[in-house]
Amino acid sequence: MSRPYNFSAGPAALPEAVLAQAQTEFMDWNGTGMSVMEMSHRGKDFTAIAQQAEADLRELLSIPKNYKVLFLQGGASAQFSVIPLNLLRGGTADYLDTGIWSQKAIAEAQRYGKINVVASGAADKYTTVPARETWQCNPNASYFHYTPNETINGVEIHDVPDVGDVPIVADFSSTILSRPIDVSKFGLIYAGAQKNIGPAGLVIVIIREDLIGHAQPDTPVMLDYKTHAEHDSMYNTPPTYSWYIAGLVFKWLKAQGGLNAMSALNQCKANTLYAAIDGSGGFYRNPIAIPYRSWMNVPFTLPAEALEKQFLQQATQAGLLNLAGHRIIGGMRASIYNAIPEHGVQELVQFMQAFQALHQSL
Ligand code: PMP
């Protein structure tokens, strides 16, 4: 069976091999007579699944021993509140504003303490990131927060910023596992699962141990990292099925050659798509400054809004799904996460070229 390519920004495409394996195991996991969905989260079968998933993630990202990996709920959005509640420690925090998701993180953090926006891409309509020299950082901030990949705007910061000794907190929702990262440079990394990890319902937090245990006193127990760290993310019932599928994705990534292999592939896919956009003579346009173009989310526009409906309809007929841009910024957006193979991007490019040939002269 040939499936269409799904360019959704999230929930997003999962590797076909993972879906096939989940299907095989759906009714009866490993001879237990149970679906993973039906297992006790405290039983030995699910505990083994959970531990293996964590071990594989640790291996993929080379996570140092002094970091805890938490498998939580509430999405990345809940982390927008959980982070200040746990890390502000009565102080202030620095935030970099690079687009819609960092704005949301800032707005939420402002409810809990004094937030210093070190720089903002707003004046440039978030098409670039202000130069590091212009950032107004506070060396005494409790933490520095940024969004390495802005899913809606398609802006990616490809290197980890240098902010001295201030712990870096990063929302990796739409770029985690797309390439290797040096986890030791971060105090906390968080990522909603529904793009590069697995199904929605799970958010992964990788936190340096010394940052745990400092939540403000009225923090709800479910929002205190200490609670989850002390209970191996099993204080309450975790999202077991999402955790299991994430584990299958981690195994699949290892089988692909790990994150170095994914990085090469993702760079190649992004290059192919940006080259097609830039080579279209202005028919397709991507507004993002070249050094900050996202490898994962590629927004682009057509010469006239009237063409967009046709583009989307015909793309769907050609088996290229979910190319509409985010409702806030419009246009098109192709999300080309790990599960989109190279030939998916090639088919998209061929479709774009054929569509242009047909409509350019009209
Ligand atoms: N941060 C980023 C960068 C995102 O892309 C998203 C979701 N698209 C979120 C946060 C919010 O995630 P969730 O829906 O899991 O709360």
Boltz pocket constraint, residues with backbone or C-beta under 6 A from the ligand:
constraints:
  - pocket:
      binder: B
      contacts: [[A, 9], [A, 10], [A, 74], [A, 75], [A, 76], [A, 77], [A, 78], [A, 101], [A, 147], [A, 149], [A, 150], [A, 151], [A, 152], [A, 171], [A, 172], [A, 173], [A, 174], [A, 192], [A, 193], [A, 202]]
      max_distance: 6.0
